[in-house]
Amino acid sequence: MPAAFQQRSSLQSNRLLDRGIECGLMVVAAAILVADLNHFLEYLFIALAIIVLARQIASRSRRLARTSLDFPVFLFLGWILITIFNATDPLYTFAEWRKLFAHVLMFFLLVNFISSEAQVKRILGAFVVGVLLMSIYGIVEFFLSGGELVDQWHQRTVRADALTSEYHWFSTYLIMGLPIIAVWALFTDHFKWRVVLVVTLLIATFALFVTYTRGAWIAVLVQACVLVFLKGSKVIKLLVAGLVMVTLSTSFGAIIQSEQKNIPVESQSTQVEGDTMHLSTLWCRIHIWELGIKDVIDRPILGWGYGTKTFARKYHDIHVPGCPPKLHNIHSTYGSFAFGAGIPALCFFMWILWRILRTLWIGFLNGPSEFHRMIGLGLFLMTMGIMIRISFDVMFVGMLAVLFWMLVGLFFGLQRALLSRDLSVSRAM
């Protein structure tokens, strides 16, 4: 009797603890990009990670999950840690490395915690609600701030950023949410939830438009085209192909017309965010990338020091034609890794992304459940969009990186849980 009572009490305690961890993850998923809550959410998910991983290590019946990302992630983190000794500012680089390590903890938290589809659905559901509320807030804020669709197309002085740090963060956040919402709307059989998903998709798409962030538009366009190619009918594919051709032709004409406008070189630094179709910001990025490439050639192995501020500090007193007076970063996540921690760090990062894409694609094709296949497709599109978006800005940082690892961790955790269940069933038979 005492043993049975102790076992029953232990099970109840574990269920209560699991429920508390799940609620904490739902809070993080819903409010992850609210700038004023960043520090609170960071402490929350780090605490949850410590609890889950400590329980896995201490328990005799549990063990830490192994994934295909373990080795490349270990090499990636280890290499950046080594480069600290060669950094121009070792203390700053170490502080940035600690943030990177904390971001990756989110992945291992989810992989070791997820045990059922229901958990994933609830956490993703909280994320969808967060996207809906943030999008509504961003749109309302845009118009209350004096934003007008036509005027901002030419000026871009008012851009939606919702409760995030700025419009770049908000647009990248939407890139991560839109494909998951779209795919879930296609797969779900629950009518009311499908209505919520479709409404969220429409509102979030419009919110993305009023960020006037071209890199994000390109990423979402690619995501939409790939989704239609994989799941659309022949008629839909033809319609989308025609729409893309019209959009590209119109954009090309608008770019030519905008480039023909004579904008004095001396004013480009102050009007760099002008007409949406003007390529001044692209030329600025190209000039910055040229500086970064030269620096990578000078230090190809260990780099100059991991962290976004290293580049800005190096060029704080140098003015690049057509760019703002102060260079904040190298405007490419890939360039940032190569500049900060050398080409090996970039290779390890690309290896991680390749492993993620490959796992998600296999999950989409051969997943053990329909929901698992749906999540695989949505996250595959999300990862593609992120890979495009971070080509133009250093966006794989902060809570955006935490969100990425969270979403990927949900898939890997669900895959482990489903495979363990199927293995247990096969052994029982």
GIDAZI-V747399 format. One line per field, one symbol per residue. ss: DSSP state (A for helix, B for strand, O for the rest). psi: psi as a letter, one per 20 degrees, with the letter a starting at -180 (. if undefined). burial: 1 if it has 24 or more other C-alpha atoms within 12 Angstrom, else 0. Layout:
ss: ???
psi: ???
burial: ???
//
This chain:
ss: OAAAAAAAAAAAAAAAAAAAAAAAAAAAAAAOOOAAAAAAAAAAAAAAAAAAAAAAAAOOOOOOOOOOOAAAAAAAAAAAAAAAAAOOOAAAAAAAAAAAAAAAAAAAAAAAAOOOAAAAAAAAAAAAAAAAAAAAAAAAAAAAOOOOAAAAAAAOOOOOOOOOOOAAAAAAAAAAAAAAAAAAAAAOOOAAAAAAAAAAAAAAAAAAAOOOOAAAAAAAAAAAAAAAAAAOOAAAAAAAAAAAAAAAAAAAAAAAAAAOOOOOAAAAOOOOOOOOOOOAAAAAAAAAAAAAAAAAAAOOOOOOOOOAAAAAAAOOOOOOOOOOOOOOOOOOAAAAAAAAAAAAAAAAAAAAAAAAAAAAAAAAAAOOOAAAAAAAAAAAAAAAAAAAAOOOOOOOOAAAAAAAAAAAAAAAAAAAAAAAAAAAAAAAO
psi: ghggggghhgghgggggggggghghhgghhjhjohijggghghghggggggghghghhphiqqpqpriigghggggggghhhihijqhnhgghhhhhhggghghhgghgghigpirhgggggghghggggggghgggggghghhjjppggghhhgkhpppicjagrhggghhghhhhghgggghhhhqiogghhggggggggghghhhgjilohhhggghgggggggghhiqrhggggghgghgggggggggghggghhipoophhihhhkhkcphjqjghghggggghggggghhhhmhgiaippqhigghhhkhjppppjrqhpohaikpgghgggghjrhhggghghgghgggggghghhhhkqirhhghghggghghghggghggihiqnilrbighggghgghhgghgggggghhghhhghhh.
burial: 000000000000000001001111111111111110010011011101111110000000000110111101100111111111011111001101101111111111111111111011111111111111111111111100001110011101111111111011111111111111111111110000000111111111111111111111111111111111000000000000000000000000000000000000000110111111111111111101101110110011111111111111010000011111011111111111111111111111110110111011111100110011111111111111111111111111111111111111111111111100000000000
//
